[in-house]
Amino acid sequence: MALSIRQNEILELARAEGRVLVEDLAQRFDVTLQTIRRDLGEMAGAGLLDRVHGGAVPRAGAVNLGYEARRRMNAEAKAAIGAACAAEIPDNCSLILNLGTTTEAVARALIHHSNITVITNNMNVANILLANPGCEIMVTGGTLRRSDGGLVGELTTQFFEQFKVDYAVIGTSALDHDGDLLDFDLAEVRVSRAILRQSRRAFLVTDHSKIGRPAPARIASLAELDAVFTDQPLPQDLHRRCTEWRTEVRLCPPASQSAD
């Protein structure tokens, strides 16, 4: 498919931001909503985007985006989410941080916490928290994924099963409209389930690009978590379900949006 200039820009925006919205694009390009919907439909038909409610996300298929691309995506939003989540974690506690660029943002926001114990299968989290002398760091065993510094596998799951922590902070590759957390790697899913079992309180940290994104493996439901920290409102039906489940929804807009 030969893309128009506008469609090329839409594709670049989707890859940079993780998600594009019909209304925002229509305003940006000064065209009708119908025109943008047609653009997105053609690009989805060409395998470049996946349509989601109100917009589109980059086509992921059965494979996650590369680590560096994920790290750059919505970096400001992830920083805001990380700061808000870390603010809910007190000194003098134990917690687990799992894989993901948003959990790494939480780690950065924990630099000044004191007397905390962090157990992680994320080598990036461990390296970030080296700067905090008040943090005891415990790193799991397991098979190292060179692509993102994650440790996964049966040894990782067994390691987490030795603990009972105050908090678990987990990320997810996708969050569907039923409230299910999804991932691409069954080994990582098993680890995430163990983490949730071994925590007294569990938080999900995720930016808006994960909402409505497809992924094949189910981790858990938001009904099993205490709170979700995200940068944009959840779809109305999902927010209603969270209210029914007593899962708190914490909105953490980045500074640039808060200033608008």
Buried (B, 14 or more C-beta within 10 A) or exposed (E): EEBEEBBEBBBEBBBEBBBBBBEBBBEBBEBEEEBBBEBBEBBBEBEBBBBBEBBBBBBBEEEBBEBEBBBEBBBBBBBBBBBBBBEBBEEEBBBBBBBBBBBBBBBBBBBEBEEBBBBBBBBBBBBBBEEBEBBEBBBBEBEBBEEBBBBBBEEBBEBBEEBEBBBBBBBBBBBBBEBBBBBBBEBBBBBBBBBBBBBEBBBBBBBBBBBBBBBBBBBBBBBBBBBBBBBBEBBEEBBEBBEEBEBBBBBBBBEEEEEE
